[in-house]
Amino acid sequence: MWERFKWLLTTTFKFKKTAYPRTLWGTKLCLLSVTAGMFSLGTVNIKFESGFFVDTLGLSYKEPSLYSMYLSILLFLVGCILIFSEWNQKLRHTAKVMISAMPGVPAYFPENILDSTEKAFCREPITIGVQQSATENIDIQIKRYNAELEVEVFKNYILHDQGQKLYIGGLARIPFLVAYGAMLRNITSEIIYFDKFHRDGSYGLLSDENKQISFKKFDSVDKVNSSGEIGIAICFTTEINTNQIPKELRKFTNILFSNQGNSRNLIKNQDNLQKLSTQVGELIDRLSSINGCNKIHLFLSVQSTFAIELGRRYQEGTQQNWVIHNFDPPSQSYTWAIELSKSGVSIYTP
């Protein structure tokens, strides 16, 4: 109930928001200081047209008021400080990233998701990943990802020079979306996701009501297979059939379901998204600590933003390497996977 009330309140008064509140108040203070200065330094006379009972209305001071002058100067200075502090903070400090690494995926950033008042503060959009042709080349995508990781593309080329906010989204195979999310795990800037809505093909922010989507209770699997591997399957977009999971992991995989069924774009609220990814991260922490565990396998039927946000939970040193599998609809099986480690990604070979 509280989440619904909060969402309704935010939506109702959204029209009162501005991307630069300090600039707004600074301008008001500057105008107020000018008005105060007029009254402190001179005379104001208003002459009416003939026919009025009063011909002239005057307001005058014999001497300028020092207190009024000081007040107007103080208001003007405070107003200028507010304006310049916000412009120094926001000017060109918002980055925009489009992940484009699938056949037929547009490489342009969806500018319609931005508030019109914020566009002036944004940097030019950046596209990462390899724009694939009709025939995908996973090896080229792996090389591109590792090259972007090596140069620390987010730190040195996207959020450099005090980048404070990042809009990110796009389309790629689930394994690479998770891997790109892992690049963001040490980013301190505010991250805002956008998703593609499959109902009409448009893009939008995760700003709907928080419907408290969570995981159903499940019987935890805390035993690794003979190779020291254990798995997690998340069924949000569609159900994952146990028979689709490789035989060596079927009895060693935790299968997680949503408490609100399956659908595309199931999660429409960023707070909800972050809470779910945190819970999965905690599960991975626990599984990584099992004696003999050396790899965590992920089978994910989730929307792109969930895959990216989940990647941010990867922690080298405290977690075992992740193996993220890619589902192939024609064969109804997982045909390839990449292994994520602190040094980057590589093709997983069982």
C-alpha positions in Angstrom: 0.0 0.0 0.0 2.8 2.4 0.9 4.6 1.8 -2.4 1.4 2.5 -4.4 0.7 5.7 -2.4 4.4 6.8 -3.0 4.2 6.1 -6.7 0.8 8.0 -7.0 2.2 11.0 -5.1 5.3 11.1 -7.3 3.4 10.7 -10.5 0.7 13.3 -9.5 3.3 16.0 -8.7 5.7 15.1 -11.4 4.8 18.3 -13.4 6.2 20.4 -10.5 9.7 18.8 -10.8 12.6 20.5 -12.6 16.0 19.1 -13.5 17.6 22.2 -12.0 15.8 23.3 -8.8 18.8 25.3 -7.5 18.9 27.3 -10.7 15.1 28.0 -10.3 15.5 29.3 -6.7 18.7 31.1 -7.6 16.9 33.0 -10.3 14.1 33.9 -8.0 16.6 35.3 -5.4 18.4 37.4 -8.0 15.1 38.9 -9.1 14.1 39.5 -5.5 17.5 41.3 -4.9 16.9 43.6 -7.9 13.5 44.5 -6.6 14.9 45.2 -3.1 17.6 47.3 -4.6 15.1 49.5 -6.5 13.3 50.3 -3.3 16.5 51.0 -1.4 18.2 53.2 -3.9 15.5 55.4 -5.5 12.0 56.6 -5.9 9.1 54.8 -7.5 6.4 57.0 -9.0 3.3 55.7 -10.8 1.2 58.3 -12.8 -2.4 57.4 -13.6 -4.4 58.6 -16.6 -6.8 61.5 -16.2 -10.1 60.7 -14.5 -8.6 58.8 -11.5 -9.2 60.2 -8.0 -5.4 60.0 -7.5 -3.2 61.5 -10.1 0.2 60.2 -8.8 1.2 57.4 -6.4 4.8 57.8 -5.2 7.1 56.0 -2.9 10.4 57.6 -2.1 13.3 57.4 0.3 15.3 60.4 1.3 18.3 58.2 1.9 19.2 54.7 0.7 18.7 52.1 3.4 22.0 50.4 4.1 20.1 47.3 5.5 18.1 47.0 2.3 21.3 47.3 0.2 23.1 44.7 2.2 20.1 42.4 2.0 19.8 42.8 -1.8 23.5 42.2 -2.3 23.3 39.1 -0.1 20.3 37.7 -2.0 22.0 38.3 -5.3 25.2 36.5 -4.2 23.2 33.6 -2.7 21.2 33.3 -6.0 24.4 33.3 -8.1 26.0 30.7 -5.9 22.9 28.4 -6.2 22.9 28.8 -10.0 26.6 28.3 -10.6 26.9 25.4 -8.2 24.2 23.4 -10.0 25.4 24.2 -13.5 28.9 23.2 -12.4 27.5 20.0 -11.0 25.2 19.0 -13.9 26.7 20.5 -17.0 27.6 17.7 -19.3 27.9 15.2 -16.4 25.1 12.9 -17.6 26.2 10.0 -19.9 24.1 8.0 -22.2 25.0 4.4 -23.3 23.3 2.1 -25.8 24.3 -1.6 -25.8 23.9 -2.8 -29.3 25.2 -6.4 -29.9 22.5 -8.3 -31.7 21.4 -8.6 -35.3 18.9 -5.9 -36.3 19.3 -3.9 -33.1 19.3 -0.1 -33.7 22.4 1.7 -32.5 20.8 5.0 -31.7 20.0 6.1 -28.1 16.3 6.6 -27.4 16.3 10.3 -26.6 12.5 10.2 -25.8 13.2 8.7 -22.4 14.9 11.9 -21.2 13.1 14.8 -19.6 13.3 17.8 -21.9 14.9 19.9 -19.2 17.7 17.4 -18.7 18.8 17.0 -22.3 21.0 20.1 -22.1 23.1 18.4 -19.4 23.8 15.2 -21.4 26.9 14.1 -23.2 26.8 12.6 -26.6 25.4 9.0 -26.6 27.9 6.1 -26.7 27.3 2.7 -28.3 29.2 -0.3 -27.0 29.3 -3.8 -28.2 29.6 -5.1 -31.8 26.7 -4.4 -34.1 26.1 -7.9 -35.4 25.2 -8.9 -38.9 22.7 -11.6 -39.7 25.3 -14.2 -38.7 26.6 -13.6 -35.2 30.2 -14.0 -34.3 30.6 -14.6 -30.6 34.4 -14.6 -30.8 34.4 -11.0 -32.1 32.0 -9.9 -29.4 34.3 -11.5 -26.8 37.3 -9.6 -28.2 35.4 -6.3 -28.2 34.2 -6.8 -24.6 37.7 -7.6 -23.3 39.1 -4.6 -25.2 36.5 -2.3 -23.6 37.3 -3.8 -20.2 41.0 -3.4 -20.7 40.7 0.3 -21.4 38.1 0.8 -18.7 35.7 2.3 -21.2 33.2 3.5 -18.6 35.8 5.1 -16.3 38.0 6.7 -19.0 35.6 7.4 -22.0 32.0 7.5 -20.7 32.0 8.8 -17.1 35.3 10.6 -17.2 35.5 14.2 -15.9 33.1 13.8 -13.0 30.3 11.9 -14.7 27.5 11.8 -12.2 24.7 10.0 -13.9 24.4 7.2 -16.5 21.5 6.1 -18.6 22.1 2.6 -19.9 20.1 -0.1 -21.7 20.0 -1.9 -25.0 19.9 -5.4 -26.4 22.5 -8.2 -26.5 22.6 -11.9 -25.7 22.0 -12.5 -22.0 25.6 -13.6 -21.3 27.0 -10.3 -22.6 24.4 -8.1 -20.8 25.5 -9.7 -17.6 29.1 -9.1 -18.5 28.5 -5.4 -19.2 26.7 -5.2 -15.9 29.9 -6.5 -14.3 31.8 -3.5 -15.7 29.5 -1.3 -13.7 30.1 -2.9 -10.3 32.5 -0.3 -9.1 30.8 2.7 -10.6 29.7 5.3 -8.1 27.7 7.4 -10.5 23.9 7.1 -10.4 22.7 4.4 -12.9 19.3 4.7 -14.5 18.1 1.8 -16.7 15.8 1.9 -19.7 14.2 -1.2 -21.2 12.6 -2.1 -24.5 8.9 -2.7 -24.1 7.9 -5.7 -26.3 4.3 -4.7 -26.5 5.1 -1.8 -28.9 8.9 -1.8 -29.4 9.4 1.5 -27.6 11.9 2.2 -24.9 11.1 3.6 -21.4 12.4 4.0 -17.9 11.6 1.6 -15.0 9.5 4.3 -13.3 6.2 2.5 -12.8 4.7 1.5 -9.4 6.7 -0.9 -7.3 4.6 -4.0 -7.3 6.9 -5.8 -4.9 7.8 -8.7 -7.3 9.8 -11.2 -5.4 11.0 -14.8 -5.6 8.8 -17.7 -4.5 10.1 -19.9 -1.8 12.3 -22.7 -3.1 14.1 -25.7 -1.9 17.7 -24.6 -1.8 20.3 -26.8 -3.5 23.5 -26.6 -1.5 25.5 -29.4 -3.1 27.9 -29.1 -6.0 28.3 -31.8 -8.7 31.4 -33.9 -9.2 33.1 -31.1 -11.0 32.6 -28.6 -8.2 29.8 -26.7 -10.1 26.4 -25.5 -9.1 23.7 -23.5 -10.9 21.0 -20.9 -10.6 18.0 -20.7 -13.0 15.8 -17.6 -12.9 12.4 -17.9 -14.6 10.8 -14.5 -15.1 10.2 -14.0 -18.8 9.5 -17.7 -19.5 9.8 -20.9 -17.5 13.0 -22.9 -17.8 12.4 -26.6 -18.3 14.7 -28.8 -16.2 15.4 -30.9 -19.3 16.8 -27.8 -21.0 19.6 -27.6 -18.4 22.7 -29.6 -19.1 22.5 -33.1 -17.5 25.4 -32.7 -15.3 23.7 -29.7 -13.6 20.0 -30.7 -13.5 20.2 -31.9 -9.9 22.5 -29.2 -8.8 20.6 -26.1 -9.9 18.5 -23.7 -7.8 15.4 -22.8 -9.8 13.9 -19.4 -8.9 10.3 -18.3 -9.9 8.6 -15.0 -9.7 5.7 -14.6 -7.2 3.7 -13.0 -10.0 4.1 -15.4 -12.9 6.0 -15.0 -16.1 5.9 -12.2 -18.7 8.2 -10.0 -20.7 9.2 -6.7 -19.0 7.9 -8.2 -15.7 9.8 -5.7 -13.6 8.8 -2.1 -14.2 10.4 -0.4 -11.2 14.1 0.2 -10.6 14.0 -0.2 -6.8 12.3 -3.5 -7.3 14.9 -4.5 -9.8 17.8 -3.7 -7.5 16.2 -5.5 -4.6 15.9 -8.7 -6.6 19.4 -8.5 -7.9 20.7 -8.0 -4.4 18.9 -11.2 -3.3 20.5 -13.2 -6.2 23.9 -11.7 -5.3 23.5 -12.9 -1.7 22.6 -16.4 -3.0 25.7 -16.5 -5.2 27.8 -15.4 -2.2 26.4 -18.3 -0.2 26.9 -20.9 -3.0 30.4 -19.7 -3.7 31.3 -20.5 -0.1 30.3 -24.1 -0.4 33.2 -26.4 0.1 34.5 -27.6 -3.3 32.6 -25.0 -5.4 34.6 -23.6 -8.2 31.9 -22.3 -10.7 28.4 -20.7 -10.6 26.3 -21.5 -13.6 23.5 -19.0 -14.5 20.5 -19.9 -16.7 18.5 -16.6 -17.1 15.1 -16.0 -18.6 14.9 -12.3 -17.7 14.6 -8.9 -19.3 17.7 -7.1 -20.4 17.8 -4.6 -17.4 17.7 -7.4 -14.9 20.6 -9.1 -16.7 22.7 -5.9 -16.5 21.8 -5.2 -12.9 22.6 -8.8 -11.9 26.0 -8.4 -13.5 26.7 -5.6 -11.0 26.6 -8.2 -8.2 29.7 -10.0 -9.5 32.5 -9.8 -7.0 35.9 -11.4 -7.9 37.7 -12.7 -4.9 34.6 -13.5 -2.8 32.6 -15.3 -5.6 33.6 -18.1 -7.9 33.7 -17.5 -11.7 30.3 -17.2 -13.3 29.3 -19.2 -16.3 26.4 -17.5 -18.1 24.5 -19.7 -20.6 22.7 -18.6 -23.8 19.4 -20.2 -24.7 18.8 -21.1 -28.4 15.0 -21.1 -29.1 15.1 -23.2 -32.3 16.9 -26.1 -30.5 15.3 -25.4 -27.1 18.6 -25.8 -25.4 21.6 -23.9 -24.1 24.1 -24.1 -26.9 27.0 -21.9 -25.6 28.1 -20.0 -22.6 30.8 -17.5 -21.5 32.8 -17.6 -18.3 33.1 -14.4 -16.4 36.2 -13.8 -14.3 38.2 -10.8 -13.1 40.2 -10.8 -16.3 37.2 -10.6 -18.6 35.1 -13.2 -20.5 36.0 -16.3 -22.5 34.0 -19.1 -24.2 33.1 -21.8 -21.6 34.3 -25.2 -22.4 33.0 -28.0 -20.2 
